[in-house]
Amino acid sequence: MGKIILDELFLAQKELDATIAKNHNISYETTRHRRIMACLVEIGELANATRCFKYWSNKGKESDDIVLDEYADGLHFLLSLGIDIKTSKKSYNITKHQDNLTDQFLEIYHRLDEFRKKQDDKTYIRAFQSFLNLLPLLGYRWASLRKAYFKKLGVNYNRQENNY
């Protein structure tokens, strides 16, 4: 899938985070655990939208718009966590790591739990990489996710302006 550069997304997220911090009188330090929890929940919502673990059901995944929107939600929190810890890595190579979505989601949860425990750059990079590695398994290209991220960014700004 190739190398992706995330500088513009980190910058956009930092600006949104500053707006949220101002509106809610919070800081990265006071919300880190809540952001980790929010990230886990959003990844669960993404897994639910893919229905990859629902062996008991024949119903297919949600629409591409919904799946990409859920992915963008998780990306927002992962970027925010990276800004919080001042991550050193702003570019990644997306690769297919696991053979199926369920195993990839489990790996993401494992990596985020490692990050929760250590909260350092090394464990953050591993968690972020595992999240990005969902893309090939989901069948999306980076350009689609980037577009979904900026669409959701607009929604999130609108929510801030309307006392969400």
C-alpha positions in Angstrom: 0.0 0.0 0.0 3.0 2.3 0.4 4.2 5.0 2.8 1.8 7.5 4.2 2.8 10.9 5.7 0.5 12.0 8.5 1.9 15.5 9.2 -1.2 17.3 7.9 -3.6 15.0 9.9 -1.6 15.5 13.1 -1.8 19.3 12.6 -5.5 19.2 11.9 -6.1 17.1 14.9 -4.0 19.3 17.1 -6.1 22.3 16.1 -9.3 20.4 16.8 -7.9 19.3 20.2 -7.1 22.9 21.0 -10.7 23.9 20.2 -12.1 21.1 22.4 -9.7 21.9 25.2 -10.7 25.6 25.2 -14.5 24.8 25.0 -14.3 22.2 27.8 -11.5 23.5 29.9 -9.5 20.3 29.7 -6.0 19.2 28.8 -4.2 16.2 27.3 -3.0 15.2 30.7 -6.4 15.3 32.3 -8.1 13.3 29.5 -5.5 10.7 28.4 -7.3 7.7 30.0 -10.6 8.9 28.7 -9.2 9.2 25.2 -7.7 5.7 25.4 -11.1 4.5 26.5 -12.8 6.5 23.7 -10.4 5.0 21.2 -11.2 1.5 22.3 -14.9 2.1 22.1 -14.6 3.6 18.6 -12.5 0.6 17.4 -15.3 -1.6 18.8 -17.8 0.4 16.8 -15.7 -0.1 13.7 -15.5 -3.8 14.3 -19.2 -3.9 14.8 -19.7 -2.1 11.5 -17.6 -4.7 9.7 -19.5 -7.5 11.4 -16.3 -9.6 11.0 -16.7 -11.4 14.3 -20.4 -12.2 14.0 -20.1 -15.8 13.0 -23.8 -16.3 13.9 -25.0 -13.9 11.3 -25.2 -13.9 7.5 -25.7 -10.1 7.3 -22.9 -8.3 5.6 -20.9 -5.3 6.7 -22.3 -1.8 6.9 -22.0 0.6 4.0 -18.5 1.9 3.0 -19.5 5.3 4.3 -20.4 4.0 7.7 -17.2 1.8 8.0 -15.0 4.7 6.9 -16.7 7.1 9.3 -16.1 4.6 12.2 -12.5 4.2 11.1 -12.1 8.0 11.0 -13.4 8.2 14.6 -10.7 5.8 15.8 -8.1 7.7 13.8 -9.1 11.0 15.5 -8.4 9.5 19.0 -5.2 7.8 17.9 -3.8 11.0 16.4 -4.8 12.9 19.6 -3.0 10.4 21.8 0.1 10.7 19.6 0.1 14.5 19.9 -0.4 14.1 23.7 2.8 11.9 24.1 4.7 13.9 21.4 5.2 10.9 19.1 8.3 10.9 17.0 6.8 9.0 14.1 4.6 10.8 11.6 4.9 8.4 8.6 4.0 4.7 8.3 4.0 1.9 5.8 0.7 0.2 5.7 1.0 -3.6 5.5 -1.2 -6.6 5.8 -0.2 -8.2 9.1 -3.0 -10.5 10.1 -5.0 -12.8 7.8 -8.4 -11.6 8.9 -10.2 -8.7 10.4 -11.0 -10.3 13.7 -7.4 -11.1 14.4 -6.3 -7.6 13.4 -8.9 -6.1 15.7 -7.7 -8.3 18.6 -4.1 -7.2 17.9 -5.2 -3.5 18.0 -6.8 -4.0 21.4 -3.7 -5.8 22.6 -1.4 -3.0 21.4 -3.6 -0.3 22.8 -3.6 -2.0 26.2 0.2 -2.1 26.0 0.1 1.6 25.3 -2.4 2.2 28.2 0.1 0.5 30.6 3.3 2.2 29.4 2.1 5.3 27.6 5.4 5.7 25.7 6.2 6.4 22.0 7.3 2.8 21.3 4.0 1.3 22.4 2.0 4.1 20.7 3.7 3.5 17.4 2.9 -0.2 17.6 -0.7 0.5 18.4 -1.0 3.1 15.6 0.6 0.7 13.1 -1.8 -2.1 14.0 -4.7 0.3 13.4 -3.4 1.4 10.0 -2.9 -2.2 9.1 -6.7 -2.7 9.1 -6.9 -0.8 5.8 -5.8 -3.6 3.4 -8.0 -6.0 5.2 -11.0 -3.6 4.9 -10.2 -3.1 1.3 -9.7 0.6 1.4 -7.0 2.9 0.2 -5.4 5.6 2.2 -7.0 8.3 0.0 -10.5 7.1 1.1 -9.6 7.2 4.7 -8.0 10.6 4.5 -11.1 11.9 2.9 -13.3 10.3 5.6 -11.0 11.8 8.3 -11.4 15.4 7.0 -15.2 14.9 6.5 -15.4 13.8 10.2 -13.2 16.7 11.2 -15.8 19.0 9.8 -18.5 17.2 11.7 -16.5 17.5 14.9 -16.0 21.2 14.5 -19.7 21.6 13.9 -20.4 19.7 17.1 -18.1 22.0 19.0 -19.8 25.1 17.6 -23.2 23.7 18.7 -22.4 22.7 22.3 -22.3 18.9 21.5 
